[in-house]
Amino acid sequence: VTMMNAAGYDVVTLGNHEFDYGYAQLKENMSKAKFKVVCADVFNEDGTPIFDANYTYTTKSGVKVGFFGMETPETQTKANPALMKGLSFIGGKDLYKVTQEDVDMARSEGNADIVIALGHLGVDKSSEPNCSYNVMQNVKGIDLFIDGHSHTVMTAGPNGEPIQSTGTAFKNIGVITIDNATKKILGNDLIKVADYEKRDETV
């Protein structure tokens, strides 16, 4: 979190490893964050999301980008279940329903020009029906899905869906190009971190 604050992150979502030391520790860690945390599909006992489901960010040029976060339901089995009592992770059709609601909310209440999913779902067959491409097939209105979890390096999904994933171990930086005039995504690409010669000394 200290490094991410220094790097200047604006919006993030959660991965399964954020729960490795339990929900209480996660909340304490995130209390130090200077960035927004979004997660639409993990709920407290009272039925409320553990973090805000979505967030609309306005760029310096005035483009409104609606973000919402998606955490893999596999977290329940890939982290210590004893440390997550009281939490519920939704998947399948319920995941699609919640996602569609958040996309619609970003468009209507947030007046978002572009809607981007920040997901930790992955594209491994073993993760179906909760993969990023499953969501893209069942939810309308997502302009781009920034994915994680499966450590995949890709600029498009298995069927050409607008899904991007940078792999693992900070080998790539994902870049999305937005046209300020049309407020549309022009394209997306990956840049190898090894190609950067300069380093930020603080980070």
LUMFIKOL-431873 format. One record per residue: residue in three letters; chain; residue number from 1; x, y, z of N, C-alpha, C in turn. Coordinates in steps of 0.001 Angstrom, whole numbers. Example, Ala and Ser with C-alpha at 12.3 -4.5 7.8 and 13.67 -1.06 7.14 Angstrom:
<sites>
+-----+-------+-----+---------+---------+---------+---------+---------+---------+---------+---------+---------+
! res ! chain !   n !      nX !      nY !      nZ !     caX !     caY !     caZ !      cX !      cY !      cZ !
+-----+-------+-----+---------+---------+---------+---------+---------+---------+---------+---------+---------+
! ala !     A !   1 !   13190 !   -5690 !    7800 !   12300 !   -4500 !    7800 !   13200 !   -3300 !    7800 !
! ser !     A !   2 !   12850 !   -2250 !    7080 !   13670 !   -1060 !    7140 !   12900 !      30 !    7870 !
+-----+-------+-----+---------+---------+---------+---------+---------+---------+---------+---------+---------+
</sites>
This chain:
<sites>
+-----+-------+-----+---------+---------+---------+---------+---------+---------+---------+---------+---------+
! res ! chain !   n !      nX !      nY !      nZ !     caX !     caY !     caZ !      cX !      cY !      cZ !
+-----+-------+-----+---------+---------+---------+---------+---------+---------+---------+---------+---------+
! val !     A !   1 !     836 !   -1196 !       0 !       0 !       0 !       0 !     878 !    1255 !       0 !
! thr !     A !   2 !    1969 !    1202 !     737 !    2902 !    2337 !     768 !    3453 !    2620 !    -623 !
! met !     A !   3 !    3844 !    1548 !   -1319 !    4382 !    1691 !   -2671 !    3319 !    2211 !   -3629 !
! met !     A !   4 !    2111 !    1701 !   -3497 !    1029 !    2118 !   -4386 !     659 !    3585 !   -4152 !
! asn !     A !   5 !     689 !    4023 !   -2886 !     466 !    5439 !   -2585 !    1529 !    6303 !   -3255 !
! ala !     A !   6 !    2771 !    5860 !   -3187 !    3881 !    6617 !   -3778 !    3779 !    6649 !   -5300 !
! ala !     A !   7 !    3328 !    5542 !   -5894 !    3208 !    5465 !   -7354 !    2047 !    6298 !   -7871 !
! gly !     A !   8 !    1050 !    6542 !   -7018 !     -60 !    7397 !   -7419 !   -1250 !    6687 !   -8011 !
! tyr !     A !   9 !   -1553 !    5483 !   -7533 !   -2755 !    4779 !   -7988 !   -4005 !    5601 !   -7654 !
! asp !     A !  10 !   -5029 !    5507 !   -8499 !   -6294 !    6200 !   -8267 !   -7403 !    5252 !   -7814 !
! val !     A !  11 !   -7521 !    4107 !   -8486 !   -8595 !    3151 !   -8210 !   -8032 !    1739 !   -8292 !
! val !     A !  12 !   -8418 !     882 !   -7351 !   -7973 !    -522 !   -7364 !   -9141 !   -1423 !   -6973 !
! thr !     A !  13 !   -8979 !   -2722 !   -7252 !   -9893 !   -3711 !   -6700 !   -9064 !   -4724 !   -5922 !
! leu !     A !  14 !   -9728 !   -5761 !   -5422 !   -9072 !   -6753 !   -4574 !   -8773 !   -8041 !   -5333 !
! gly !     A !  15 !   -7732 !   -8738 !   -4904 !   -7431 !  -10078 !   -5375 !   -7567 !  -11048 !   -4213 !
! asn !     A !  16 !   -7493 !  -12336 !   -4495 !   -7658 !  -13310 !   -3410 !   -6581 !  -13196 !   -2335 !
! his !     A !  17 !   -5360 !  -12815 !   -2725 !   -4286 !  -12742 !   -1728 !   -4460 !  -11588 !    -744 !
! glu !     A !  18 !   -5312 !  -10611 !   -1094 !   -5584 !   -9540 !    -128 !   -6273 !  -10083 !    1124 !
! phe !     A !  19 !   -6849 !  -11295 !    1007 !   -7558 !  -11898 !    2137 !   -6702 !  -12929 !    2897 !
! asp !     A !  20 !   -5443 !  -13087 !    2518 !   -4605 !  -14135 !    3115 !   -4480 !  -14010 !    4633 !
! tyr !     A !  21 !   -4526 !  -12780 !    5132 !   -4379 !  -12573 !    6573 !   -5695 !  -12157 !    7223 !
! gly !     A !  22 !   -6778 !  -12390 !    6507 !   -8098 !  -12137 !    7061 !   -8671 !  -10780 !    6708 !
! tyr !     A !  23 !   -9986 !  -10678 !    6880 !  -10708 !   -9460 !    6506 !  -10328 !   -8287 !    7409 !
! ala !     A !  24 !  -10146 !   -8545 !    8700 !   -9796 !   -7458 !    9629 !   -8471 !   -6815 !    9234 !
! gln !     A !  25 !   -7496 !   -7645 !    8888 !   -6195 !   -7127 !    8472 !   -6308 !   -6384 !    7142 !
! leu !     A !  26 !   -7146 !   -6903 !    6242 !   -7370 !   -6239 !    4961 !   -7919 !   -4829 !    5175 !
! lys !     A !  27 !   -8921 !   -4708 !    6049 !   -9520 !   -3399 !    6319 !   -8483 !   -2437 !    6897 !
! glu !     A !  28 !   -7641 !   -2953 !    7791 !   -6599 !   -2104 !    8381 !   -5604 !   -1655 !    7310 !
! asn !     A !  29 !   -5208 !   -2590 !    6436 !   -4275 !   -2249 !    5355 !   -4862 !   -1172 !    4446 !
! met !     A !  30 !   -6116 !   -1350 !    4070 !   -6748 !    -424 !    3131 !   -7041 !     934 !    3755 !
! ser !     A !  31 !   -7060 !    1014 !    5083 !   -7294 !    2301 !    5742 !   -6121 !    3255 !    5496 !
! lys !     A !  32 !   -4986 !    2713 !    5100 !   -3794 !    3526 !    4826 !   -3710 !    3930 !    3352 !
! ala !     A !  33 !   -4639 !    3450 !    2557 !   -4597 !    3702 !    1113 !   -5061 !    5111 !     786 !
! lys !     A !  34 !   -4351 !    5754 !    -125 !   -4737 !    7076 !    -616 !   -5479 !    6947 !   -1942 !
! phe !     A !  35 !   -5902 !    5726 !   -2258 !   -6630 !    5452 !   -3491 !   -7968 !    4819 !   -3158 !
! lys !     A !  36 !   -8858 !    4799 !   -4137 !  -10197 !    4242 !   -3957 !  -10174 !    2726 !   -4161 !
! val !     A !  37 !  -10816 !    1984 !   -3262 !  -10939 !     535 !   -3391 !  -12380 !     204 !   -3769 !
! val !     A !  38 !  -12564 !    -540 !   -4869 !  -13913 !    -911 !   -5302 !  -14048 !   -2434 !   -5369 !
! cys !     A !  39 !  -15180 !   -2922 !   -4900 !  -15442 !   -4370 !   -4942 !  -16951 !   -4579 !   -4861 !
! ala !     A !  40 !  -17528 !   -5133 !   -5926 !  -18988 !   -5216 !   -6049 !  -19582 !   -6548 !   -5595 !
! asp !     A !  41 !  -18754 !   -7577 !   -5424 !  -19326 !   -8914 !   -5241 !  -18917 !   -9622 !   -3952 !
! val !     A !  42 !  -18441 !   -8875 !   -2958 !  -18156 !   -9448 !   -1639 !  -18953 !   -8647 !    -613 !
! phe !     A !  43 !  -19743 !   -9367 !     197 !  -20686 !   -8693 !    1083 !  -20475 !   -9044 !    2556 !
! asn !     A !  44 !  -20816 !   -8077 !    3426 !  -20844 !   -8295 !    4864 !  -22082 !   -9090 !    5234 !
! glu !     A !  45 !  -22167 !   -9450 !    6515 !  -23331 !  -10192 !    7002 !  -24627 !   -9421 !    6807 !
! asp !     A !  46 !  -24552 !   -8067 !    6838 !  -25759 !   -7262 !    6690 !  -26151 !   -7037 !    5231 !
! gly !     A !  47 !  -25400 !   -7675 !    4295 !  -25751 !   -7594 !    2884 !  -25196 !   -6402 !    2146 !
! thr !     A !  48 !  -24323 !   -5642 !    2802 !  -23704 !   -4489 !    2136 !  -22326 !   -4873 !    1603 !
! pro !     A !  49 !  -21880 !   -4259 !     481 !  -20538 !   -4561 !     -34 !  -19470 !   -4148 !     968 !
! ile !     A !  50 !  -18376 !   -4913 !    1057 !  -17326 !   -4597 !    2029 !  -16581 !   -3313 !    1658 !
! phe !     A !  51 !  -16567 !   -2977 !     378 !  -16076 !   -1686 !     -99 !  -17105 !   -1158 !   -1095 !
! asp !     A !  52 !  -17007 !     110 !   -1450 !  -17935 !     638 !   -2451 !  -17863 !    -211 !   -3716 !
! ala !     A !  53 !  -19022 !    -463 !   -4307 !  -19081 !   -1318 !   -5490 !  -18461 !    -654 !   -6706 !
! asn !     A !  54 !  -18687 !     671 !   -6824 !  -18200 !    1362 !   -8016 !  -17773 !    2787 !   -7689 !
! tyr !     A !  55 !  -17132 !    3413 !   -8651 !  -16602 !    4754 !   -8457 !  -16408 !    5397 !   -9826 !
! thr !     A !  56 !  -16806 !    6658 !   -9958 !  -16609 !    7369 !  -11220 !  -15465 !    8357 !  -11061 !
! tyr !     A !  57 !  -14477 !    8203 !  -11903 !  -13281 !    9049 !  -11876 !  -13298 !    9979 !  -13088 !
! thr !     A !  58 !  -13072 !   11265 !  -12853 !  -13029 !   12231 !  -13949 !  -11580 !   12568 !  -14272 !
! thr !     A !  59 !  -11189 !   12371 !  -15513 !   -9816 !   12667 !  -15928 !   -9615 !   14177 !  -16022 !
! lys !     A !  60 !   -8365 !   14587 !  -16147 !   -8038 !   16015 !  -16248 !   -8692 !   16647 !  -17473 !
! ser !     A !  61 !   -8949 !   15833 !  -18488 !   -9575 !   16348 !  -19715 !  -11098 !   16318 !  -19660 !
! gly !     A !  62 !  -11649 !   15792 !  -18553 !  -13096 !   15803 !  -18381 !  -13826 !   14529 !  -18754 !
! val !     A !  63 !  -13091 !   13482 !  -19126 !  -13727 !   12198 !  -19439 !  -14096 !   11491 !  -18129 !
! lys !     A !  64 !  -15348 !   11070 !  -18033 !  -15793 !   10362 !  -16826 !  -15674 !    8855 !  -17046 !
! val !     A !  65 !  -14842 !    8223 !  -16216 !  -14619 !    6780 !  -16326 !  -15225 !    6104 !  -15102 !
! gly !     A !  66 !  -16206 !    5248 !  -15346 !  -16836 !    4501 !  -14268 !  -16108 !    3190 !  -14041 !
! phe !     A !  67 !  -15635 !    2989 !  -12820 !  -14941 !    1749 !  -12451 !  -15802 !     953 !  -11481 !
! phe !     A !  68 !  -15785 !    -366 !  -11616 !  -16330 !   -1211 !  -10554 !  -15416 !   -2412 !  -10387 !
! gly !     A !  69 !  -15426 !   -2983 !   -9193 !  -14474 !   -4046 !   -8877 !  -15118 !   -5403 !   -8759 !
! met !     A !  70 !  -14363 !   -6450 !   -9158 !  -14872 !   -7813 !   -9109 !  -13797 !   -8745 !   -8549 !
! glu !     A !  71 !  -14150 !   -9460 !   -7508 !  -13238 !  -10371 !   -6825 !  -13654 !  -11813 !   -7092 !
! thr !     A !  72 !  -12699 !  -12687 !   -7376 !  -13030 !  -14087 !   -7664 !  -13675 !  -14775 !   -6456 !
! pro !     A !  73 !  -14777 !  -15508 !   -6686 !  -15386 !  -16291 !   -5611 !  -14453 !  -17398 !   -5103 !
! glu !     A !  74 !  -13404 !  -17710 !   -5879 !  -12436 !  -18726 !   -5467 !  -11667 !  -18320 !   -4209 !
! thr !     A !  75 !  -11759 !  -17045 !   -3855 !  -11094 !  -16551 !   -2643 !  -11527 !  -17360 !   -1424 !
! gln !     A !  76 !  -12773 !  -17816 !   -1436 !  -13304 !  -18577 !    -297 !  -12527 !  -19859 !     -42 !
! thr !     A !  77 !  -11940 !  -20418 !   -1102 !  -11201 !  -21674 !    -943 !   -9695 !  -21480 !   -1087 !
! lys !     A !  78 !   -9262 !  -20327 !   -1647 !   -7833 !  -20100 !   -1854 !   -7207 !  -19263 !    -743 !
! ala !     A !  79 !   -8033 !  -18796 !     176 !   -7542 !  -18130 !    1384 !   -8146 !  -18891 !    2573 !
! asn !     A !  80 !   -7704 !  -18583 !    3775 !   -8156 !  -19301 !    4964 !   -9617 !  -18956 !    5276 !
! pro !     A !  81 !  -10539 !  -19924 !    5132 !  -11961 !  -19644 !    5366 !  -12242 !  -19142 !    6780 !
! ala !     A !  82 !  -11441 !  -19574 !    7741 !  -11662 !  -19169 !    9136 !  -11474 !  -17670 !    9337 !
! leu !     A !  83 !  -10698 !  -17068 !    8447 !  -10419 !  -15633 !    8571 !  -11435 !  -14771 !    7821 !
! met !     A !  84 !  -12435 !  -15417 !    7214 !  -13411 !  -14665 !    6417 !  -14849 !  -14926 !    6864 !
! lys !     A !  85 !  -15032 !  -15240 !    8140 !  -16373 !  -15503 !    8650 !  -17239 !  -14259 !    8503 !
! gly !     A !  86 !  -18469 !  -14497 !    8040 !  -19410 !  -13397 !    7884 !  -19402 !  -12772 !    6511 !
! leu !     A !  87 !  -18443 !  -13163 !    5680 !  -18378 !  -12611 !    4327 !  -19014 !  -13579 !    3342 !
! ser !     A !  88 !  -19656 !  -13041 !    2323 !  -20201 !  -13884 !    1258 !  -19680 !  -13397 !     -91 !
! phe !     A !  89 !  -19242 !  -14353 !    -906 !  -18708 !  -14087 !   -2243 !  -19708 !  -14638 !   -3247 !
! ile !     A !  90 !  -20156 !  -13806 !   -4167 !  -21167 !  -14286 !   -5109 !  -20545 !  -14616 !   -6464 !
! gly !     A !  91 !  -21170 !  -15541 !   -7164 !  -20660 !  -15949 !   -8467 !  -21794 !  -16325 !   -9405 !
! gly !     A !  92 !  -21418 !  -16734 !  -10629 !  -22394 !  -17203 !  -11607 !  -23421 !  -16153 !  -11992 !
! lys !     A !  93 !  -24683 !  -16561 !  -12078 !  -25747 !  -15649 !  -12511 !  -25907 !  -14469 !  -11562 !
! asp !     A !  94 !  -25679 !  -14690 !  -10267 !  -25773 !  -13588 !   -9306 !  -24669 !  -12570 !   -9556 !
! leu !     A !  95 !  -23497 !  -13065 !   -9946 !  -22387 !  -12172 !  -10269 !  -22724 !  -11323 !  -11486 !
! tyr !     A !  96 !  -23315 !  -11945 !  -12490 !  -23705 !  -11206 !  -13696 !  -24756 !  -10145 !  -13362 !
! lys !     A !  97 !  -25701 !  -10508 !  -12483 !  -26785 !   -9592 !  -12105 !  -26220 !   -8361 !  -11395 !
! val !     A !  98 !  -25361 !   -8595 !  -10406 !  -24761 !   -7490 !   -9661 !  -23919 !   -6619 !  -10582 !
! thr !     A !  99 !  -23180 !   -7268 !  -11485 !  -22327 !   -6538 !  -12418 !  -23162 !   -5660 !  -13343 !
! gln !     A ! 100 !  -24244 !   -6218 !  -13865 !  -25109 !   -5431 !  -14756 !  -25677 !   -4216 !  -14023 !
! glu !     A ! 101 !  -26070 !   -4412 !  -12776 !  -26593 !   -3300 !  -11978 !  -25545 !   -2208 !  -11809 !
! asp !     A ! 102 !  -24301 !   -2607 !  -11580 !  -23227 !   -1632 !  -11386 !  -22880 !    -907 !  -12676 !
! val !     A ! 103 !  -22911 !   -1625 !  -13787 !  -22665 !    -982 !  -15085 !  -23750 !      58 !  -15355 !
! asp !     A ! 104 !  -25005 !    -336 !  -15121 !  -26126 !     572 !  -15354 !  -26052 !    1783 !  -14424 !
! met !     A ! 105 !  -25636 !    1546 !  -13176 !  -25521 !    2627 !  -12205 !  -24422 !    3606 !  -12607 !
! ala !     A ! 106 !  -23312 !    3064 !  -13105 !  -22207 !    3919 !  -13544 !  -22645 !    4810 !  -14696 !
! arg !     A ! 107 !  -23486 !    4260 !  -15579 !  -23979 !    5025 !  -16726 !  -25002 !    6085 !  -16297 !
! ser !     A ! 108 !  -25922 !    5706 !  -15409 !  -27017 !    6612 !  -15055 !  -26627 !    7590 !  -13946 !
! glu !     A ! 109 !  -26253 !    7071 !  -12770 !  -25938 !    7940 !  -11635 !  -24573 !    8598 !  -11774 !
! gly !     A ! 110 !  -23599 !    7864 !  -12323 !  -22253 !    8414 !  -12443 !  -22012 !    9173 !  -13734 !
! asn !     A ! 111 !  -22992 !    9074 !  -14662 !  -22852 !    9712 !  -15982 !  -21538 !    9340 !  -16668 !
! ala !     A ! 112 !  -21132 !    8090 !  -16514 !  -19851 !    7645 !  -17056 !  -19868 !    7609 !  -18578 !
! asp !     A ! 113 !  -18797 !    8138 !  -19175 !  -18611 !    8053 !  -20622 !  -18096 !    6672 !  -21006 !
! ile !     A ! 114 !  -17262 !    6110 !  -20117 !  -16626 !    4813 !  -20341 !  -16781 !    3997 !  -19064 !
! val !     A ! 115 !  -17073 !    2706 !  -19194 !  -17181 !    1834 !  -18025 !  -16106 !     756 !  -18105 !
! ile !     A ! 116 !  -15289 !     689 !  -17068 !  -14194 !    -280 !  -17018 !  -14351 !   -1180 !  -15801 !
! ala !     A ! 117 !  -14265 !   -2479 !  -16023 !  -14287 !   -3447 !  -14938 !  -12858 !   -3685 !  -14468 !
! leu !     A ! 118 !  -12625 !   -3526 !  -13158 !  -11352 !   -3917 !  -12557 !  -11605 !   -5271 !  -11916 !
! gly !     A ! 119 !  -11120 !   -6322 !  -12536 !  -11470 !   -7656 !  -12076 !  -10292 !   -8502 !  -11664 !
! his !     A ! 120 !  -10555 !   -9410 !  -10747 !   -9581 !  -10440 !  -10392 !  -10298 !  -11773 !  -10560 !
! leu !     A ! 121 !  -10640 !  -12075 !  -11831 !  -11400 !  -13286 !  -12145 !  -10583 !  -14292 !  -12951 !
! gly !     A ! 122 !   -9814 !  -13789 !  -13928 !   -8982 !  -14678 !  -14736 !   -9736 !  -15375 !  -15844 !
! val !     A ! 123 !   -8975 !  -16167 !  -16623 !   -9554 !  -16868 !  -17768 !   -9274 !  -18375 !  -17737 !
! asp !     A ! 124 !   -8868 !  -18892 !  -16589 !   -8661 !  -20338 !  -16476 !  -10003 !  -21057 !  -16565 !
! lys !     A ! 125 !  -10046 !  -22148 !  -17338 !  -11290 !  -22911 !  -17477 !  -11832 !  -23351 !  -16116 !
! ser !     A ! 126 !  -10924 !  -23625 !  -15186 !  -11330 !  -24090 !  -13854 !  -12084 !  -23013 !  -13075 !
! ser !     A ! 127 !  -12006 !  -21758 !  -13543 !  -12678 !  -20651 !  -12847 !  -14095 !  -20396 !  -13374 !
! glu !     A ! 128 !  -14497 !  -21090 !  -14436 !  -15857 !  -20914 !  -14968 !  -16890 !  -21310 !  -13913 !
! pro !     A ! 129 !  -18046 !  -20646 !  -13849 !  -18587 !  -19631 !  -14760 !  -18261 !  -18193 !  -14331 !
! asn !     A ! 130 !  -17151 !  -18042 !  -13599 !  -16812 !  -16736 !  -13039 !  -15585 !  -16104 !  -13691 !
! cys !     A ! 131 !  -15297 !  -16469 !  -14937 !  -14170 !  -15876 !  -15656 !  -14572 !  -14500 !  -16202 !
! ser !     A ! 132 !  -13576 !  -13713 !  -16543 !  -13875 !  -12393 !  -17107 !  -14643 !  -12510 !  -18418 !
! tyr !     A ! 133 !  -14330 !  -13537 !  -19226 !  -15060 !  -13671 !  -20493 !  -16502 !  -14117 !  -20263 !
! asn !     A ! 134 !  -16771 !  -14854 !  -19176 !  -18147 !  -15200 !  -18825 !  -18946 !  -13934 !  -18515 !
! val !     A ! 135 !  -18320 !  -13039 !  -17781 !  -18979 !  -11771 !  -17447 !  -19241 !  -10959 !  -18707 !
! met !     A ! 136 !  -18254 !  -10883 !  -19577 !  -18410 !  -10102 !  -20809 !  -19504 !  -10666 !  -21714 !
! gln !     A ! 137 !  -19700 !  -11979 !  -21654 !  -20734 !  -12622 !  -22467 !  -22137 !  -12399 !  -21912 !
! asn !     A ! 138 !  -22226 !  -12114 !  -20617 !  -23524 !  -12042 !  -19951 !  -23914 !  -10656 !  -19449 !
! val !     A ! 139 !  -23006 !   -9693 !  -19593 !  -23277 !   -8330 !  -19116 !  -23065 !   -7346 !  -20265 !
! lys !     A ! 140 !  -23986 !   -6425 !  -20411 !  -23887 !   -5424 !  -21482 !  -23351 !   -4096 !  -20927 !
! gly !     A ! 141 !  -22531 !   -3412 !  -21734 !  -22130 !   -2059 !  -21378 !  -20738 !   -1888 !  -20808 !
! ile !     A ! 142 !  -19956 !   -2978 !  -20703 !  -18576 !   -2859 !  -20226 !  -17687 !   -2557 !  -21431 !
! asp !     A ! 143 !  -16978 !   -1441 !  -21381 !  -16128 !   -1055 !  -22506 !  -14785 !   -1781 !  -22487 !
! leu !     A ! 144 !  -14278 !   -2067 !  -21289 !  -13003 !   -2784 !  -21176 !  -12938 !   -3479 !  -19828 !
! phe !     A ! 145 !  -12371 !   -4662 !  -19832 !  -12207 !   -5437 !  -18602 !  -10702 !   -5570 !  -18324 !
! ile !     A ! 146 !  -10242 !   -4960 !  -17233 !   -8846 !   -5119 !  -16804 !   -8840 !   -6275 !  -15806 !
! asp !     A ! 147 !   -8182 !   -7370 !  -16177 !   -8300 !   -8618 !  -15426 !   -6994 !   -9010 !  -14728 !
! gly !     A ! 148 !   -7118 !   -9960 !  -13818 !   -5966 !  -10529 !  -13118 !   -6249 !  -11979 !  -12791 !
! his !     A ! 149 !   -5627 !  -12480 !  -11738 !   -5860 !  -13809 !  -11152 !   -5185 !  -14964 !  -11886 !
! ser !     A ! 150 !   -5403 !  -15084 !  -13194 !   -4847 !  -16238 !  -13916 !   -3430 !  -15985 !  -14445 !
! his !     A ! 151 !   -2874 !  -14800 !  -14148 !   -1500 !  -14442 !  -14560 !   -1327 !  -14466 !  -16081 !
! thr !     A ! 152 !   -2426 !  -14252 !  -16801 !   -2405 !  -14287 !  -18259 !   -1872 !  -12972 !  -18831 !
! val !     A ! 153 !   -1112 !  -13073 !  -19912 !    -682 !  -11881 !  -20650 !   -1532 !  -11813 !  -21913 !
! met !     A ! 154 !   -2410 !  -10790 !  -21985 !   -3285 !  -10708 !  -23150 !   -3826 !   -9293 !  -23327 !
! thr !     A ! 155 !   -4138 !   -8953 !  -24565 !   -4763 !   -7671 !  -24868 !   -6193 !   -7858 !  -25372 !
! ala !     A ! 156 !   -6635 !   -9118 !  -25439 !   -8016 !   -9445 !  -25809 !   -8361 !  -10815 !  -25233 !
! gly !     A ! 157 !   -9657 !  -11036 !  -25011 !  -10101 !  -12305 !  -24448 !  -10029 !  -13430 !  -25459 !
! pro !     A ! 158 !  -10379 !  -14656 !  -25039 !  -10290 !  -15818 !  -25920 !  -11136 !  -15724 !  -27183 !
! asn !     A ! 159 !  -12201 !  -14932 !  -27133 !  -13058 !  -14741 !  -28312 !  -13026 !  -13298 !  -28799 !
! gly !     A ! 160 !  -11908 !  -12620 !  -28518 !  -11759 !  -11240 !  -28954 !  -12403 !  -10206 !  -28054 !
! glu !     A ! 161 !  -12882 !  -10624 !  -26882 !  -13519 !   -9684 !  -25963 !  -12510 !   -8618 !  -25520 !
! pro !     A ! 162 !  -12984 !   -7399 !  -25221 !  -12075 !   -6355 !  -24759 !  -11618 !   -6583 !  -23315 !
! ile !     A ! 163 !  -10721 !   -7553 !  -23182 !  -10169 !   -7911 !  -21872 !   -8654 !   -7777 !  -21945 !
! gln !     A ! 164 !   -8074 !   -7122 !  -20963 !   -6613 !   -6992 !  -20933 !   -6086 !   -7476 !  -19596 !
! ser !     A ! 165 !   -4946 !   -8163 !  -19637 !   -4304 !   -8655 !  -18421 !   -2791 !   -8597 !  -18609 !
! thr !     A ! 166 !   -2108 !   -8124 !  -17581 !    -677 !   -7845 !  -17720 !     241 !   -8966 !  -17242 !
! gly !     A ! 167 !    -346 !  -10115 !  -16840 !     496 !  -11215 !  -16376 !     758 !  -11126 !  -14888 !
! thr !     A ! 168 !    2018 !  -11285 !  -14499 !    2362 !  -11284 !  -13077 !    3772 !  -10731 !  -12875 !
! ala !     A ! 169 !    4106 !  -10464 !  -11631 !    5445 !  -10032 !  -11231 !    5887 !   -8727 !  -11891 !
! phe !     A ! 170 !    4909 !   -7873 !  -12221 !    5173 !   -6541 !  -12779 !    6061 !   -6585 !  -14018 !
! lys !     A ! 171 !    5786 !   -7542 !  -14891 !    6561 !   -7631 !  -16134 !    6013 !   -6703 !  -17212 !
! asn !     A ! 172 !    4719 !   -6372 !  -17116 !    4090 !   -5521 !  -18124 !    3251 !   -4424 !  -17479 !
! ile !     A ! 173 !    3112 !   -3325 !  -18187 !    2200 !   -2253 !  -17795 !    1096 !   -2199 !  -18841 !
! gly !     A ! 174 !    -128 !   -2223 !  -18382 !   -1257 !   -2126 !  -19299 !   -1559 !    -678 !  -19623 !
! val !     A ! 175 !   -1764 !    -385 !  -20887 !   -2059 !     971 !  -21335 !   -3382 !     971 !  -22093 !
! ile !     A ! 176 !   -4271 !    1886 !  -21699 !   -5527 !    2066 !  -22413 !   -5545 !    3495 !  -22938 !
! thr !     A ! 177 !   -5761 !    3676 !  -24229 !   -5748 !    5003 !  -24840 !   -7173 !    5482 !  -25054 !
! ile !     A ! 178 !   -7491 !    6652 !  -24480 !   -8829 !    7234 !  -24575 !   -8757 !    8538 !  -25361 !
! asp !     A ! 179 !   -9662 !    8700 !  -26303 !   -9745 !    9935 !  -27076 !  -10544 !   10959 !  -26261 !
! asn !     A ! 180 !   -9900 !   12071 !  -25911 !  -10559 !   13093 !  -25103 !  -11759 !   13721 !  -25803 !
! ala !     A ! 181 !  -11697 !   13828 !  -27114 !  -12778 !   14482 !  -27874 !  -14010 !   13594 !  -27988 !
! thr !     A ! 182 !  -13802 !   12351 !  -28432 !  -14943 !   11447 !  -28625 !  -15330 !   10721 !  -27341 !
! lys !     A ! 183 !  -14421 !   10737 !  -26348 !  -14628 !   10040 !  -25074 !  -14852 !    8543 !  -25289 !
! lys !     A ! 184 !  -14063 !    8005 !  -26211 !  -14106 !    6573 !  -26523 !  -12707 !    5972 !  -26334 !
! ile !     A ! 185 !  -12671 !    4667 !  -26108 !  -11390 !    3972 !  -26025 !  -10883 !    3730 !  -27444 !
! leu !     A ! 186 !   -9685 !    4204 !  -27721 !   -9093 !    4020 !  -29051 !   -8390 !    2673 !  -29173 !
! gly !     A ! 187 !   -7835 !    2198 !  -28087 !   -7125 !     921 !  -28127 !   -6479 !     615 !  -26803 !
! asn !     A ! 188 !   -5871 !    -555 !  -26708 !   -5174 !    -969 !  -25491 !   -3944 !   -1784 !  -25865 !
! asp !     A ! 189 !   -2952 !   -1728 !  -25013 !   -1684 !   -2382 !  -25328 !    -932 !   -2702 !  -24046 !
! leu !     A ! 190 !     170 !   -3429 !  -24192 !    1043 !   -3748 !  -23067 !    2444 !   -3232 !  -23352 !
! ile !     A ! 191 !    3086 !   -2681 !  -22331 !    4474 !   -2234 !  -22435 !    5297 !   -3045 !  -21449 !
! lys !     A ! 192 !    6411 !   -3592 !  -21911 !    7282 !   -4366 !  -21027 !    8005 !   -3420 !  -20071 !
! val !     A ! 193 !    7957 !   -3736 !  -18782 !    8627 !   -2903 !  -17786 !   10134 !   -2862 !  -18049 !
! ala !     A ! 194 !   10667 !   -3951 !  -18593 !   12109 !   -4016 !  -18881 !   12536 !   -2959 !  -19907 !
! asp !     A ! 195 !   11577 !   -2447 !  -20694 !   11895 !   -1435 !  -21702 !   12109 !     -47 !  -21101 !
! tyr !     A ! 196 !   11703 !     135 !  -19843 !   11898 !    1425 !  -19187 !   13322 !    1536 !  -18654 !
! glu !     A ! 197 !   13995 !    2635 !  -18997 !   15366 !    2850 !  -18514 !   15373 !    3698 !  -17251 !
! lys !     A ! 198 !   14415 !    4613 !  -17121 !   14394 !    5479 !  -15947 !   13647 !    4802 !  -14800 !
! arg !     A ! 199 !   14020 !    5171 !  -13588 !   13386 !    4647 !  -12393 !   12987 !    5793 !  -11469 !
! asp !     A ! 200 !   11851 !    5655 !  -10818 !   11450 !    6634 !   -9825 !   12132 !    6275 !   -8507 !
! glu !     A ! 201 !   12989 !    7144 !   -8018 !   13793 !    6838 !   -6822 !   12942 !    6626 !   -5577 !
! thr !     A ! 202 !   11842 !    7394 !   -5462 !   10979 !    7230 !   -4286 !   10360 !    5844 !   -4248 !
! val !     A ! 203 !    9807 !    5435 !   -5396 !    9174 !    4119 !   -5474 !   10206 !    3010 !   -5334 !
+-----+-------+-----+---------+---------+---------+---------+---------+---------+---------+---------+---------+
</sites>
